[in-house]
Amino acid sequence: MADIEHLRQKAPELLQRLTKEWPESLSGHFALELALSGGLDSVVLLDLLQQARTSHGFALSAVHVNHGLSPNADAWAAHCRALCAELGVPLRIERVSVKPEGDGIEAAARRERYRVFAGSSANVVVLAQHQDDQAETVLLQLLRGGGPAALAAMPAWRALTPALSLWRPLLAVRRDELAAYAAARGLRWVEDESNADPRYRRNWLRHSWLPALAEQLPDYRAQLLRSASQMADAAALLDELAEQDLALCVRDGRLQLAEWTRLSAPRQRQSLWRWAAACGLGSAPPESVEAFRGQLLVARADAVPQWSLPLGRVHRYRGELWPEVGAASPQRQPLSPTALAVPQLLADWQGGLRFEPRQGGLGRAVIEQGLWLQPRQGGEKLAMKVGRKPVKTLLQEAGVPPFLRGRWPLLVDASGECVALPGVAVACTAQANDGWWPSWTPVLGPGAMVE
């Protein structure tokens, strides 16, 4: 009995800690939506927020994501519904389909949860991860070979979308403190049976390794959180330095090797990794980055080394690195009647077409007879003032990288005659003094186009 009374006396302290550390970002009227699994952590946080909402003036709701992975999933949803009804907290329940895509069921479930969170109408989605979760995350990232950003683990506050933030107010609270609070308040929660499955690495850490560590180092959680905080600062400094390096080295989406080679080896690796990720090519492991860095430093000037990444490739050409995201799949198609007036972004071609008035451009009569965009087949030639010149040669002379030449479009007339190589040349037989010059702008990656 004495133990229960002691817990009841300690319970208000957790509420006081939560409200004392309330972020200034949450001043004024706003809406919070709690991610409610029905487990101990989120049930405690629901109770804390329900008590705090009167004094802090916020609207409170909850969201439960039903992954359908457990035979008890519907029972957990029903528990959350009953709990929220009892407290007068609006609840939305979202059922999702979890489809692992190479990185495991846990990662797939997490993606679905965050997709649901991103659809919130609240200002902030509140998550119930606590100090033990954070310590486990730091260790897991360390075992995966993570760098400073990964070892920084979970931030207490971050933007999920431009209009929505994530908040983790319990990162300084231990799991046993939450259990004590729940017992003192007489709270009811559900247990996810998968949390006891040692096949999941986090569970193995939690049940097999961390108890022994706690016996030797009782304050290991606080020490790991201190390391995570220092890693967060280190990651922020790396971000600032990388932004400066990329501002110096990148022009029109291409990395300039003359400037890049002046950087130190660590900064070269960081800028390569971050530039490739910013281009939408995916993340590369450190050994892949270092191997390509070595190629760039020793390859002959006329060589064209390539770097394969999860979502594309990088090509070196004439002192620049060019990103190639995915693969184009162009098909022959008629030119839109609005092409002269409005620039067109052609997704299948991975580029944009526009026309501008210019002497020597396509004559209006040629355009009005109808034009088609057509992929290269090989062997095409364009009529010049003297003879006919191979399209391949024109592209080489224009400095178009080899990987772009195969997807560079031709403009052909109704008879199939090539009348223009956009951005490069117009056939002399199709030119006019008051003509329209076609320009082609390949898309290199997100927000990166060749100018």
ChimeraX attribute file (.defattr): number of C-alpha atoms within 10 A of each C-alpha:
attribute: neighborCount
match mode: 1-to-1
recipient: residues
	/A:1	5
	/A:2	7
	/A:3	9
	/A:4	13
	/A:5	10
	/A:6	12
	/A:7	18
	/A:8	18
	/A:9	12
	/A:10	15
	/A:11	18
	/A:12	14
	/A:13	12
	/A:14	18
	/A:15	17
	/A:16	13
	/A:17	14
	/A:18	18
	/A:19	16
	/A:20	9
	/A:21	9
	/A:22	13
	/A:23	12
	/A:24	7
	/A:25	8
	/A:26	15
	/A:27	11
	/A:28	10
	/A:29	10
	/A:30	15
	/A:31	17
	/A:32	23
	/A:33	25
	/A:34	26
	/A:35	23
	/A:36	29
	/A:37	25
	/A:38	24
	/A:39	17
	/A:40	22
	/A:41	20
	/A:42	21
	/A:43	25
	/A:44	24
	/A:45	25
	/A:46	26
	/A:47	18
	/A:48	18
	/A:49	22
	/A:50	18
	/A:51	13
	/A:52	17
	/A:53	14
	/A:54	10
	/A:55	8
	/A:56	16
	/A:57	14
	/A:58	18
	/A:59	18
	/A:60	21
	/A:61	22
	/A:62	23
	/A:63	24
	/A:64	23
	/A:65	22
	/A:66	21
	/A:67	17
	/A:68	14
	/A:69	13
	/A:70	13
	/A:71	9
	/A:72	14
	/A:73	17
	/A:74	14
	/A:75	13
	/A:76	23
	/A:77	22
	/A:78	15
	/A:79	18
	/A:80	25
	/A:81	21
	/A:82	13
	/A:83	20
	/A:84	20
	/A:85	12
	/A:86	9
	/A:87	12
	/A:88	12
	/A:89	17
	/A:90	14
	/A:91	21
	/A:92	16
	/A:93	16
	/A:94	15
	/A:95	17
	/A:96	16
	/A:97	12
	/A:98	19
	/A:99	14
	/A:100	13
	/A:101	9
	/A:102	8
	/A:103	8
	/A:104	10
	/A:105	14
	/A:106	12
	/A:107	15
	/A:108	16
	/A:109	21
	/A:110	13
	/A:111	15
	/A:112	20
	/A:113	21
	/A:114	12
	/A:115	13
	/A:116	18
	/A:117	26
	/A:118	18
	/A:119	10
	/A:120	17
	/A:121	13
	/A:122	20
	/A:123	17
	/A:124	25
	/A:125	24
	/A:126	26
	/A:127	21
	/A:128	22
	/A:129	22
	/A:130	22
	/A:131	18
	/A:132	22
	/A:133	20
	/A:134	24
	/A:135	23
	/A:136	20
	/A:137	20
	/A:138	23
	/A:139	17
	/A:140	18
	/A:141	17
	/A:142	14
	/A:143	9
	/A:144	11
	/A:145	12
	/A:146	17
	/A:147	14
	/A:148	20
	/A:149	18
	/A:150	19
	/A:151	25
	/A:152	26
	/A:153	24
	/A:154	22
	/A:155	15
	/A:156	16
	/A:157	15
	/A:158	13
	/A:159	12
	/A:160	16
	/A:161	11
	/A:162	6
	/A:163	12
	/A:164	17
	/A:165	18
	/A:166	22
	/A:167	21
	/A:168	17
	/A:169	22
	/A:170	23
	/A:171	21
	/A:172	18
	/A:173	18
	/A:174	17
	/A:175	18
	/A:176	10
	/A:177	15
	/A:178	21
	/A:179	16
	/A:180	17
	/A:181	25
	/A:182	22
	/A:183	16
	/A:184	19
	/A:185	16
	/A:186	10
	/A:187	14
	/A:188	14
	/A:189	19
	/A:190	15
	/A:191	13
	/A:192	16
	/A:193	10
	/A:194	12
	/A:195	14
	/A:196	14
	/A:197	13
	/A:198	14
	/A:199	10
	/A:200	12
	/A:201	11
	/A:202	18
	/A:203	17
	/A:204	15
	/A:205	16
	/A:206	17
	/A:207	14
	/A:208	12
	/A:209	11
	/A:210	20
	/A:211	13
	/A:212	12
	/A:213	13
	/A:214	12
	/A:215	10
	/A:216	10
	/A:217	12
	/A:218	13
	/A:219	11
	/A:220	16
	/A:221	21
	/A:222	17
	/A:223	13
	/A:224	21
	/A:225	22
	/A:226	14
	/A:227	18
	/A:228	24
	/A:229	18
	/A:230	15
	/A:231	19
	/A:232	20
	/A:233	15
	/A:234	15
	/A:235	18
	/A:236	15
	/A:237	12
	/A:238	16
	/A:239	16
	/A:240	10
	/A:241	15
	/A:242	21
	/A:243	15
	/A:244	12
	/A:245	18
	/A:246	19
	/A:247	11
	/A:248	13
	/A:249	22
	/A:250	18
	/A:251	14
	/A:252	13
	/A:253	23
	/A:254	21
	/A:255	24
	/A:256	20
	/A:257	18
	/A:258	11
	/A:259	14
	/A:260	21
	/A:261	15
	/A:262	11
	/A:263	14
	/A:264	10
	/A:265	14
	/A:266	10
	/A:267	17
	/A:268	18
	/A:269	21
	/A:270	20
	/A:271	25
	/A:272	22
	/A:273	21
	/A:274	17
	/A:275	23
	/A:276	27
	/A:277	17
	/A:278	16
	/A:279	22
	/A:280	21
	/A:281	23
	/A:282	16
	/A:283	17
	/A:284	18
	/A:285	11
	/A:286	14
	/A:287	9
	/A:288	16
	/A:289	20
	/A:290	19
	/A:291	12
	/A:292	17
	/A:293	17
	/A:294	12
	/A:295	15
	/A:296	20
	/A:297	11
	/A:298	9
	/A:299	11
	/A:300	10
	/A:301	12
	/A:302	10
	/A:303	13
	/A:304	18
	/A:305	15
	/A:306	17
	/A:307	19
	/A:308	14
	/A:309	20
	/A:310	12
	/A:311	16
	/A:312	18
	/A:313	19
	/A:314	22
	/A:315	18
	/A:316	22
	/A:317	20
	/A:318	16
	/A:319	16
	/A:320	19
	/A:321	24
	/A:322	26
	/A:323	26
	/A:324	25
	/A:325	22
	/A:326	15
	/A:327	13
	/A:328	15
	/A:329	11
	/A:330	18
	/A:331	12
	/A:332	14
	/A:333	12
	/A:334	15
	/A:335	18
	/A:336	13
	/A:337	12
	/A:338	9
	/A:339	13
	/A:340	18
	/A:341	10
	/A:342	12
	/A:343	15
	/A:344	17
	/A:345	16
	/A:346	13
	/A:347	12
	/A:348	11
	/A:349	20
	/A:350	22
	/A:351	20
	/A:352	17
	/A:353	21
	/A:354	19
	/A:355	21
	/A:356	14
	/A:357	14
	/A:358	15
	/A:359	14
	/A:360	18
	/A:361	23
	/A:362	26
	/A:363	18
	/A:364	14
	/A:365	12
	/A:366	18
	/A:367	18
	/A:368	10
	/A:369	9
	/A:370	15
	/A:371	23
	/A:372	20
	/A:373	22
	/A:374	20
	/A:375	18
	/A:376	17
	/A:377	9
	/A:378	10
	/A:379	9
	/A:380	14
	/A:381	20
	/A:382	22
	/A:383	19
	/A:384	13
	/A:385	10
	/A:386	7
	/A:387	8
	/A:388	13
	/A:389	16
	/A:390	13
	/A:391	23
	/A:392	17
	/A:393	10
	/A:394	16
	/A:395	20
	/A:396	12
	/A:397	10
	/A:398	11
	/A:399	12
	/A:400	16
	/A:401	17
	/A:402	14
	/A:403	15
	/A:404	15
	/A:405	15
	/A:406	15
	/A:407	20
	/A:408	24
	/A:409	24
	/A:410	23
	/A:411	22
	/A:412	21
	/A:413	20
	/A:414	12
	/A:415	8
	/A:416	11
	/A:417	16
	/A:418	23
	/A:419	25
	/A:420	28
	/A:421	22
	/A:422	20
	/A:423	18
	/A:424	17
	/A:425	21
	/A:426	24
	/A:427	21
	/A:428	18
	/A:429	14
	/A:430	20
	/A:431	22
	/A:432	19
	/A:433	12
	/A:434	14
	/A:435	21
	/A:436	22
	/A:437	24
	/A:438	23
	/A:439	19
	/A:440	21
	/A:441	18
	/A:442	21
	/A:443	22
	/A:444	22
	/A:445	22
	/A:446	13
	/A:447	11
	/A:448	18
	/A:449	16
	/A:450	16
	/A:451	11
